[in-house]
Amino acid sequence: AISSSSFSLLLLLLLLLLLELLTTMAHMCRHFTGSVASCTGWVGLIVATATNDWGLWAECVIAPALYHCVSLNQILSLPAYTQTSRALMITACLLGLPAMVLVMMSLPCVRLPNDSSAIKRRRALVGGVLILIMAVCGIISTIWFPIGTNQEKGLMAFGFSLYAGWVGSGLCLIGGSFILCCRGNDAAMPSRGDSFYYSRRSGRATPLDPPANHGKSVHV
């Protein structure tokens, strides 16, 4: 018969295992949410940079029967806020590729040869920092450019591109923060050094031999 103390200990162990499982699932959910938000924000920044509804690359005249744009090719004659906004948006778009690769490789469900929890945390750290840099670049561009345009030309109406930049920057800021917050809570990946085997003769768990001793036979 199982004593009350053994039953209590078993129940406590089950509760601890359930708590660990819920914690791991919550961490994976936050990490995945941050990755999706960051990827969506990166797409928003690319859309804002590639389109021209906010006048970053050309001056457009829009009328009921007329849509005419003149490219702003005179780079040296452009105001500082336009040149800076272009550089920051291009930088944000280029940083997105390595940031997304690092973040995806740091997901708990992705396993690479010789992976460890420390390596995944470093990937998440670098990827999260790059995403936050993307967010800062997008925020500066999408705020400074409209202010500069309003002060120079008195324009207040901006198109879809600017709104896409705002949304993309916000999503990158949220996603990067999520990734950095989850980075320190990665569940440790099991390694052979932490493995055990059970000996029927001794009735206790014994650490596995190091890889160099695999050629030796062990009698249990």
Backbone bond lengths (Angstrom), bond angles and torsions (degrees), N, CA, C in turn:
res aa  C-N    CA-C-N  psi(-1)  N-CA   C-N-CA  omega(-1)  CA-C   N-CA-C  phi
1 A - - - 1.452 - - 1.535 109.41 -
2 I 1.314 116.19 145.44 1.454 121.61 -179.71 1.522 109.09 -85.35
3 S 1.319 116.87 124.66 1.458 120.88 -179.95 1.521 110.30 -71.57
4 S 1.331 114.75 163.14 1.466 119.64 -179.23 1.526 111.53 -64.51
5 S 1.346 116.95 -35.74 1.466 118.76 179.74 1.523 111.26 -67.77
6 S 1.335 117.23 -39.01 1.465 120.05 177.48 1.521 110.91 -66.16
7 F 1.321 116.03 -40.19 1.464 119.48 178.60 1.525 111.00 -64.33
8 S 1.337 116.57 -41.25 1.471 120.22 178.44 1.524 110.80 -63.73
9 L 1.339 116.29 -40.81 1.455 119.79 178.69 1.519 111.57 -64.86
10 L 1.340 116.39 -41.93 1.455 120.36 177.72 1.520 111.49 -62.69
11 L 1.336 116.30 -42.81 1.462 120.60 178.54 1.520 111.07 -63.00
12 L 1.344 116.41 -40.42 1.460 120.11 178.52 1.521 111.47 -63.36
13 L 1.338 116.59 -41.56 1.456 120.46 178.30 1.527 111.39 -63.27
14 L 1.334 116.69 -41.15 1.466 119.96 178.34 1.530 111.39 -63.80
15 L 1.327 115.97 -39.72 1.464 119.28 178.79 1.531 111.08 -66.16
16 L 1.329 116.65 -39.03 1.462 119.79 178.22 1.525 111.39 -65.98
17 L 1.342 116.54 -40.17 1.462 119.84 177.62 1.522 110.80 -64.57
18 L 1.345 116.63 -40.54 1.468 119.99 178.67 1.517 111.18 -64.91
19 L 1.343 116.94 -40.57 1.461 120.64 178.88 1.528 110.87 -64.54
20 E 1.343 116.47 -41.50 1.463 120.45 178.00 1.526 111.32 -63.26
21 L 1.340 115.67 -40.78 1.461 119.57 178.95 1.521 111.53 -64.42
22 L 1.331 116.84 -43.70 1.469 120.40 179.74 1.532 110.67 -65.59
23 T 1.331 117.08 -38.73 1.465 120.44 178.99 1.528 111.00 -64.06
24 T 1.347 115.98 -43.18 1.461 120.24 179.31 1.525 111.17 -64.27
25 M 1.337 116.93 -42.72 1.466 120.68 179.05 1.523 111.00 -63.85
26 A 1.341 116.67 -41.21 1.468 119.80 179.28 1.526 110.81 -64.77
27 H 1.337 116.76 -40.24 1.464 120.30 177.67 1.528 111.29 -62.90
28 M 1.335 116.83 -45.35 1.462 120.43 179.33 1.518 111.02 -62.57
29 C 1.342 115.79 -37.63 1.474 119.34 179.76 1.516 110.77 -65.80
30 R 1.336 117.53 -43.47 1.468 120.59 179.22 1.520 111.10 -65.26
31 H 1.330 115.92 -42.21 1.460 120.13 179.87 1.526 110.35 -63.66
32 F 1.332 116.62 -43.84 1.461 120.27 179.80 1.526 110.43 -66.05
33 T 1.335 117.08 -40.30 1.469 120.31 178.01 1.528 111.04 -61.86
34 G 1.332 116.77 -43.37 1.457 119.74 177.35 1.515 112.47 -63.24
35 S 1.338 116.68 -37.15 1.466 119.94 179.38 1.525 110.95 -66.65
36 V 1.341 116.96 -43.84 1.470 120.59 179.98 1.529 110.63 -65.11
37 A 1.343 116.36 -43.41 1.466 119.51 179.09 1.522 111.36 -62.65
38 S 1.325 116.77 -40.81 1.468 120.18 179.91 1.522 111.41 -66.04
39 C 1.331 116.34 -42.88 1.463 119.47 179.72 1.530 111.15 -64.15
40 T 1.333 116.57 -41.82 1.470 120.43 177.65 1.525 110.77 -64.37
41 G 1.329 116.30 -40.82 1.465 119.39 177.75 1.511 112.45 -63.92
42 W 1.328 116.78 -38.04 1.469 120.45 177.11 1.523 110.51 -61.70
43 V 1.335 116.92 -42.22 1.466 120.29 177.30 1.526 109.97 -61.79
44 G 1.334 116.85 -40.95 1.461 119.89 177.93 1.519 112.60 -61.65
45 L 1.327 117.51 -40.04 1.463 120.53 177.80 1.527 111.49 -66.80
46 I 1.331 116.64 -38.12 1.468 119.49 177.49 1.525 110.40 -64.01
47 V 1.334 116.67 -42.75 1.467 120.69 178.85 1.523 109.99 -62.00
48 A 1.340 116.32 -44.66 1.467 119.53 -179.59 1.528 111.56 -63.29
49 T 1.326 117.60 -35.98 1.463 120.68 -179.02 1.524 111.93 -75.77
50 A 1.341 116.52 -37.40 1.467 120.28 -174.46 1.521 112.77 -79.18
51 T 1.318 118.51 -28.34 1.468 121.17 -178.74 1.529 109.91 -94.74
52 N 1.319 115.60 171.05 1.460 118.88 -169.01 1.523 112.94 -132.34
53 D 1.312 117.89 29.13 1.463 118.78 -179.80 1.526 112.55 -72.82
54 W 1.320 118.21 -13.23 1.465 119.26 -178.64 1.526 112.19 -108.58
55 G 1.334 117.77 7.81 1.455 121.08 172.54 1.503 115.55 78.26
56 L 1.330 117.40 24.27 1.460 119.70 -178.55 1.524 111.97 -74.05
57 W 1.337 116.71 -33.89 1.461 121.08 -175.44 1.527 113.43 -114.25
58 A 1.309 117.86 -16.64 1.470 120.61 -178.19 1.510 109.60 -156.50
59 E 1.329 115.22 155.52 1.462 121.65 173.96 1.515 108.18 -98.58
60 C 1.320 116.17 122.62 1.466 121.05 -175.00 1.524 110.57 -114.53
61 V 1.338 113.91 141.82 1.460 121.61 173.29 1.517 107.33 -109.91
62 I 1.334 115.34 117.43 1.465 120.78 -175.97 1.524 108.21 -113.85
63 A 1.303 116.16 124.05 1.457 123.22 178.27 1.528 108.14 -138.69
64 P 1.355 118.45 168.08 1.474 119.93 -179.62 1.522 113.68 -54.38
65 A 1.300 118.41 -34.09 1.466 119.92 -179.12 1.518 112.14 -121.83
66 L 1.339 116.85 18.10 1.452 119.20 -174.99 1.522 109.62 -146.39
67 Y 1.341 114.19 134.34 1.472 120.68 172.52 1.516 106.25 -141.42
68 H 1.321 115.12 103.08 1.472 120.07 -174.78 1.528 109.13 -130.24
69 C 1.336 115.37 132.24 1.459 120.62 -178.88 1.523 110.08 -124.45
70 V 1.305 115.98 142.71 1.457 123.25 176.56 1.517 107.54 -119.47
71 S 1.329 115.98 119.38 1.468 120.30 -177.73 1.523 110.75 -66.79
72 L 1.335 114.87 141.23 1.459 121.15 177.79 1.520 108.59 -92.89
73 N 1.330 116.05 82.89 1.457 121.38 -175.41 1.524 113.38 -93.79
74 Q 1.313 117.30 -13.46 1.459 120.23 -179.62 1.533 108.85 -81.81
75 I 1.320 115.24 83.20 1.465 119.65 -171.71 1.526 111.60 -63.19
76 L 1.316 117.55 -42.53 1.458 120.29 -175.82 1.521 112.74 -68.79
77 S 1.312 116.05 -23.91 1.468 119.13 -179.33 1.519 113.08 -90.88
78 L 1.306 118.07 -4.97 1.464 121.13 -179.50 1.519 110.74 -75.28
79 P 1.316 117.37 149.83 1.472 119.57 177.45 1.524 111.39 -65.47
80 A 1.311 115.85 161.17 1.466 121.24 -175.22 1.520 111.94 -63.43
81 Y 1.338 117.70 -36.58 1.470 118.89 -177.29 1.527 111.12 -66.96
82 T 1.331 117.48 -31.85 1.468 119.57 178.44 1.523 111.23 -71.12
83 Q 1.318 116.49 -46.12 1.463 119.63 179.54 1.532 111.44 -63.63
84 T 1.321 116.50 -41.78 1.469 119.99 -179.97 1.526 110.94 -66.45
85 S 1.326 116.23 -41.03 1.466 119.59 179.68 1.524 111.05 -63.80
86 R 1.306 117.01 -40.57 1.470 119.76 176.90 1.527 110.90 -61.28
87 A 1.330 116.15 -48.13 1.464 120.18 -178.02 1.524 111.28 -61.82
88 L 1.327 117.20 -41.41 1.462 120.13 -178.55 1.526 111.68 -68.31
89 M 1.326 117.75 -40.21 1.464 120.25 179.98 1.531 111.02 -67.38
90 I 1.317 116.96 -40.60 1.468 119.67 177.78 1.534 110.07 -65.07
91 T 1.336 116.34 -40.85 1.465 119.88 178.02 1.526 111.39 -61.43
92 A 1.328 116.70 -42.53 1.462 120.30 179.02 1.527 111.40 -62.31
93 C 1.316 116.62 -40.98 1.471 119.90 179.91 1.525 111.43 -66.36
94 L 1.341 116.49 -40.98 1.469 119.62 -178.87 1.527 111.97 -70.25
95 L 1.324 117.72 -35.69 1.463 120.73 179.10 1.522 111.99 -69.41
96 G 1.330 116.35 -19.14 1.459 119.18 -176.21 1.518 113.66 -64.13
97 L 1.336 117.22 -36.78 1.467 119.64 -176.50 1.529 112.36 -64.59
98 P 1.350 119.78 -55.57 1.473 117.45 177.60 1.520 113.33 -63.30
99 A 1.325 116.96 -33.01 1.468 119.20 179.28 1.527 111.08 -64.12
100 M 1.329 118.02 -44.87 1.460 120.76 -179.65 1.526 111.45 -66.61
101 V 1.331 116.81 -38.28 1.475 119.64 179.04 1.526 110.37 -63.37
102 L 1.330 117.15 -44.93 1.464 120.58 179.95 1.520 111.77 -64.99
103 V 1.332 116.28 -40.94 1.461 119.38 -179.24 1.524 111.18 -66.38
104 M 1.325 117.06 -43.15 1.464 119.71 179.40 1.524 111.07 -64.94
105 M 1.336 117.29 -36.97 1.462 120.14 179.22 1.520 112.47 -73.32
106 S 1.330 117.45 -15.09 1.464 120.30 178.28 1.518 113.45 -92.95
107 L 1.338 118.16 -2.64 1.457 120.78 178.60 1.526 110.34 -64.30
108 P 1.329 118.58 141.48 1.471 120.35 -179.34 1.522 113.45 -61.45
109 C 1.325 117.79 -26.54 1.463 120.31 -177.69 1.523 112.61 -80.99
110 V 1.339 118.12 -7.60 1.463 122.29 -179.64 1.523 108.60 -99.12
111 R 1.317 116.06 125.75 1.460 121.39 -179.81 1.525 109.79 -120.96
112 L 1.322 115.55 126.14 1.459 122.03 176.68 1.528 108.83 -118.12
113 P 1.326 117.85 159.40 1.468 119.67 178.18 1.528 111.37 -57.80
114 N 1.328 115.13 138.12 1.471 122.73 178.33 1.523 112.57 60.81
115 D 1.344 116.82 27.90 1.458 120.33 177.20 1.528 110.10 -74.55
116 S 1.310 115.18 151.58 1.459 121.55 173.18 1.517 108.37 -146.98
117 S 1.327 115.98 165.94 1.462 119.29 -179.46 1.530 111.32 -64.27
118 A 1.345 117.29 -34.49 1.464 120.06 179.29 1.527 111.38 -65.20
119 I 1.333 116.77 -41.10 1.464 120.59 178.39 1.519 110.23 -64.79
120 K 1.333 117.13 -42.29 1.466 120.16 179.71 1.526 110.67 -64.58
121 R 1.325 117.45 -37.95 1.466 119.53 178.20 1.524 111.41 -64.96
122 R 1.334 116.45 -38.87 1.477 118.78 177.58 1.525 110.87 -65.55
123 R 1.333 117.09 -41.16 1.465 119.47 176.78 1.525 111.01 -60.92
124 A 1.333 116.20 -44.86 1.464 119.47 179.81 1.525 111.14 -63.89
125 L 1.334 116.86 -37.92 1.467 120.39 179.18 1.518 111.11 -62.83
126 V 1.337 116.45 -51.34 1.469 119.87 -178.76 1.531 110.51 -64.43
127 G 1.340 116.81 -44.46 1.460 119.61 179.12 1.516 112.42 -62.25
128 G 1.336 117.61 -42.99 1.462 120.45 178.73 1.512 112.83 -63.83
129 V 1.348 116.65 -40.45 1.465 119.93 178.23 1.528 110.92 -64.59
130 L 1.341 117.20 -41.89 1.468 119.97 177.78 1.520 111.30 -61.96
131 I 1.331 116.66 -39.74 1.473 119.86 179.44 1.521 110.63 -65.91
132 L 1.319 117.70 -39.52 1.463 119.62 177.23 1.526 111.33 -65.91
133 I 1.340 117.18 -36.19 1.473 119.78 175.19 1.527 110.10 -63.53
134 M 1.339 116.77 -41.12 1.465 119.91 175.59 1.521 111.09 -58.33
135 A 1.336 116.28 -43.66 1.465 120.27 -179.48 1.523 111.09 -63.11
136 V 1.322 116.91 -42.52 1.470 120.30 179.77 1.531 110.44 -64.24
137 C 1.335 116.97 -43.25 1.474 120.27 177.67 1.526 110.90 -59.62
138 G 1.334 116.44 -45.64 1.462 119.65 -179.55 1.520 112.71 -65.66
139 I 1.339 116.62 -40.12 1.467 119.80 -179.79 1.520 110.95 -65.12
140 I 1.330 117.03 -45.21 1.470 119.58 179.65 1.530 110.72 -61.42
141 S 1.330 117.10 -44.07 1.463 120.25 -177.60 1.518 111.94 -65.64
142 T 1.332 116.67 -48.34 1.464 120.20 -173.99 1.522 113.04 -76.52
143 I 1.326 117.77 -8.43 1.468 120.30 174.11 1.521 110.94 -102.41
144 W 1.334 116.61 -43.66 1.466 119.83 -177.76 1.521 111.74 -68.56
145 F 1.345 117.81 -40.25 1.461 119.77 -177.30 1.530 112.53 -63.10
146 P 1.346 120.77 -49.01 1.464 118.57 177.77 1.519 113.54 -62.34
147 I 1.335 116.65 -37.11 1.470 118.86 178.84 1.527 110.33 -65.06
148 G 1.338 115.85 -44.79 1.468 118.87 178.93 1.516 112.50 -63.88
149 T 1.337 116.61 -41.05 1.466 119.72 178.50 1.518 111.43 -64.80
150 N 1.316 117.53 -38.91 1.458 121.04 179.55 1.523 110.91 -66.53
151 Q 1.326 116.56 -40.09 1.465 119.04 -179.82 1.526 111.64 -70.25
152 E 1.352 117.36 -33.61 1.460 120.40 -176.78 1.526 112.90 -84.29
153 K 1.364 116.15 -43.04 1.461 119.39 -172.11 1.524 113.37 -119.46
154 G 1.317 117.54 -5.48 1.458 120.27 -179.67 1.516 113.79 72.64
155 L 1.322 118.46 21.43 1.458 121.82 179.85 1.528 110.27 -87.28
156 M 1.332 115.39 136.82 1.460 120.55 179.30 1.526 112.36 -121.85
157 A 1.315 117.86 -15.43 1.464 121.43 -176.95 1.527 109.41 -93.78
158 F 1.324 115.85 125.63 1.455 122.05 177.61 1.518 108.83 -128.23
159 G 1.315 115.14 157.53 1.454 119.24 -171.26 1.518 114.23 -97.19
160 F 1.330 113.34 -162.92 1.458 122.66 -176.31 1.524 112.44 -60.70
161 S 1.316 117.70 -32.92 1.465 120.86 -176.75 1.521 111.63 -60.85
162 L 1.318 116.80 -42.89 1.456 120.26 -179.05 1.522 110.98 -65.89
163 Y 1.328 116.38 -40.74 1.464 119.44 178.98 1.527 111.03 -66.30
164 A 1.329 116.94 -37.69 1.470 120.27 175.92 1.524 110.53 -62.47
165 G 1.327 116.81 -37.62 1.460 120.09 177.22 1.515 112.28 -65.98
166 W 1.328 117.43 -40.65 1.463 120.35 177.04 1.528 111.57 -62.08
167 V 1.328 115.30 -48.04 1.473 119.55 -178.99 1.530 110.38 -64.30
168 G 1.349 116.65 -44.17 1.458 119.78 179.82 1.521 112.52 -62.17
169 S 1.320 117.13 -41.03 1.472 120.21 178.77 1.518 111.13 -65.28
170 G 1.332 116.05 -41.80 1.458 119.28 178.93 1.516 112.64 -63.88
171 L 1.335 116.71 -41.65 1.464 120.11 178.91 1.527 111.50 -66.21
172 C 1.325 117.29 -39.11 1.466 119.80 176.82 1.524 110.92 -64.83
173 L 1.319 117.40 -38.26 1.458 120.32 178.42 1.529 111.07 -64.02
174 I 1.335 116.26 -44.45 1.468 120.58 179.08 1.526 110.74 -67.53
175 G 1.339 116.30 -46.92 1.454 119.87 -178.29 1.516 112.97 -63.08
176 G 1.337 117.27 -44.16 1.457 120.35 178.48 1.522 112.25 -62.99
177 S 1.333 116.50 -38.17 1.466 119.90 177.83 1.519 111.13 -65.83
178 F 1.337 116.89 -41.65 1.463 120.65 177.62 1.526 110.52 -59.76
179 I 1.317 116.81 -45.83 1.467 120.84 -176.95 1.525 110.96 -64.22
180 L 1.329 117.21 -43.08 1.460 119.69 179.84 1.524 111.79 -69.05
181 C 1.328 117.36 -33.79 1.466 119.83 178.14 1.527 111.57 -69.32
182 C 1.331 117.36 -34.73 1.466 121.16 -179.30 1.516 112.09 -83.27
183 R 1.324 117.87 -12.88 1.462 120.77 -171.94 1.511 111.93 -61.10
184 G 1.321 118.82 -38.69 1.455 120.96 -175.55 1.506 114.63 -82.40
185 N 1.352 117.58 -2.30 1.457 120.54 -176.30 1.501 112.83 -109.02
186 D 1.339 117.92 16.92 1.455 119.50 -179.97 1.505 110.82 -61.58
187 A 1.320 115.03 135.46 1.452 119.34 174.50 1.521 108.65 -70.28
188 A 1.311 115.87 133.69 1.455 120.21 -176.79 1.515 110.47 -63.44
189 M 1.320 115.92 133.54 1.450 120.47 178.41 1.514 109.27 -81.24
190 P 1.314 118.92 133.99 1.451 120.66 -177.57 1.507 111.61 -65.81
191 S 1.297 116.60 138.58 1.457 122.81 175.85 1.515 108.87 -121.01
192 R 1.322 116.66 164.01 1.449 119.97 -176.88 1.519 111.57 -65.48
193 G 1.340 116.71 -28.03 1.445 119.26 179.13 1.516 113.14 -65.56
194 D 1.350 117.14 -22.23 1.455 121.72 -179.69 1.521 112.07 -98.94
195 S 1.350 118.55 7.98 1.451 121.65 -175.96 1.520 110.90 -89.74
196 F 1.334 114.97 155.05 1.451 121.80 -178.53 1.513 109.10 -135.28
197 Y 1.350 115.74 155.25 1.445 120.07 168.31 1.519 107.98 -124.41
198 Y 1.292 115.20 160.26 1.461 119.97 -174.54 1.515 109.17 -108.53
199 S 1.306 116.14 127.42 1.454 122.22 -179.47 1.520 109.33 -97.44
200 R 1.326 116.85 121.20 1.460 120.13 178.34 1.526 111.63 -66.69
201 R 1.331 116.02 -32.95 1.459 118.51 -176.59 1.519 111.30 -70.39
202 S 1.343 115.75 -46.13 1.467 118.15 -177.25 1.510 113.00 -86.95
203 G 1.346 115.79 -22.04 1.461 119.36 179.52 1.506 113.61 72.19
204 R 1.310 118.02 25.08 1.464 121.15 179.46 1.524 110.04 -141.75
205 A 1.328 115.60 161.12 1.461 121.72 -179.85 1.512 109.47 -84.57
206 T 1.312 116.25 137.07 1.464 122.39 -178.71 1.513 109.24 -127.65
207 P 1.347 118.28 138.49 1.474 119.24 178.87 1.510 111.31 -61.20
208 L 1.327 114.34 146.36 1.456 119.70 176.51 1.521 110.33 -68.28
209 D 1.326 115.20 150.53 1.446 119.91 176.62 1.516 109.79 -65.69
210 P 1.311 119.89 149.38 1.475 121.47 176.25 1.505 110.44 -62.58
211 P 1.350 117.63 159.34 1.461 121.74 -176.86 1.512 113.80 -54.61
212 A 1.336 118.79 -28.04 1.466 119.95 -176.97 1.511 111.80 -68.92
213 N 1.342 117.73 -19.46 1.451 121.00 -177.62 1.512 113.10 -98.88
214 H 1.318 117.60 13.76 1.455 119.56 -177.47 1.521 111.56 -63.05
215 G 1.326 117.90 -29.52 1.456 119.74 -177.15 1.510 113.44 -72.55
216 K 1.345 117.37 -15.75 1.445 120.66 -179.35 1.518 110.36 -85.37
217 S 1.294 116.68 142.50 1.460 121.27 178.08 1.515 108.59 -84.73
218 V 1.325 115.73 139.66 1.457 121.95 179.45 1.510 107.52 -118.18
219 H 1.304 116.99 124.82 1.453 121.25 179.92 1.512 108.35 -99.46
220 V 1.309 116.67 128.13 1.468 122.78 -179.06 1.502 108.29 -106.34
